[in-house]
Amino acid sequence: MLGLAVPPDPPLTLTELAQRSNTAARTIRFYIARGLLDGPVRAGRGAYYTNAHLKRIEEIRGLQAKGLMLAEIAVRHRAPEARLAAPEAWSKYTVSPDVQVMVRDGASPWRQRLIRTALTELMERLQQGDTNGVDGN
């Protein structure tokens, strides 16, 4: 038995998507920027949208009607792994047996030198038992 091929959704321009969803084009761009709506299938001059975009705009409107804020809707839309904050790299410096300092990686080289100099100075003062100028509270 031969099955009938289902034609793909016709591509929609931003203007057509705006008209069919009764949503301003700038609102659609805002939804994309805020992570509420995926961007166009193809970017640039030939950018186009699909019925999936139209359906998502309807979902957003429905969730808003139920009282959800756009930030809540955006979180629900993201994939679970995207909801996690991006991992950060940190360096841990042991200044003395009871003092460790965590410094976020990625600082400029001059800033790293400044941090190392300050930590070396702090380490020397702690080893000497000099707490002048170091807040002990």
C-alpha positions, 0 to 999 in steps of 0.5 A: 500500500502506498502512503501519501507523502505529507507536504512539509510546512510552508516556510513563513517570513517574519511578517507572515508569522507576525500576521498569523500569530497576531503578534508584532514582529518586534515581539517575536524578535524579543521572544527569540532574544529572551530564549522563549522562542527558537530563532529562524530555521535559516538566518540572514536574508532568507530567514524563515519560520515554520508552523512550530514557531507559530505553535510556540507563540500560541503556547507562550500566549496561553501560558501568559494567560494563565499568569506565568511571567516570561522569565518562567516561560523561558526557563520551561522552554530550555532543555534541562542541561541548558537550565544549569548555569555554565560551569566556572573554572576557579583556582584555589590558593592555599595561603596558610594551613587554615586559609584558602582563597578561591579566584575565578579563572579568566582574569587578564594576565596583569590582574593575575599577577596582581592577585598572586602578589597580594596572595604572596604578601598575605601568605608571608604576613600570616606565616610571620603572625603579623595581623596588622591590617588584616581584619580578624573579625 
